[in-house]
Amino acid sequence: MADTTKIEWADGTANFWIGTTVENQTEADRRREHLRATPAALHFVSYEPALGPVDWTGWEFIRWLISGGESGPQARPSHPDWYRAARDYLRSKTDGE
């Protein structure tokens, strides 16, 4: 089987959008620098399912953030303030642009 942990990026990163999933602060802290170090035209975060609040400090390099919760009879709860904090962080990033 091919080693998929090593990708030949060459000069093709101008077309790559690379993202990661962040469910809570623990995962945000664990994944941030890996995402930052990966060459790409655009970095994004999928904050779903949102399972805890996240301090978005240090994520200034992302260009897109998707957020959502779980659905269905066994969905774990999320809090509207978590989504507001993500929205407010993104707004603060774009102020003055």
Buried (B, 14 or more C-beta within 10 A) or exposed (E): EEEEEEEEEEEEBEEBEBBBEBBBBEBBEEBBEEBEEBEBEBBBBBBBBBBBBBEBEEBEEBBEBEBEBEEEEEEEEBEEEBBEBBEEBBEEBEEEE
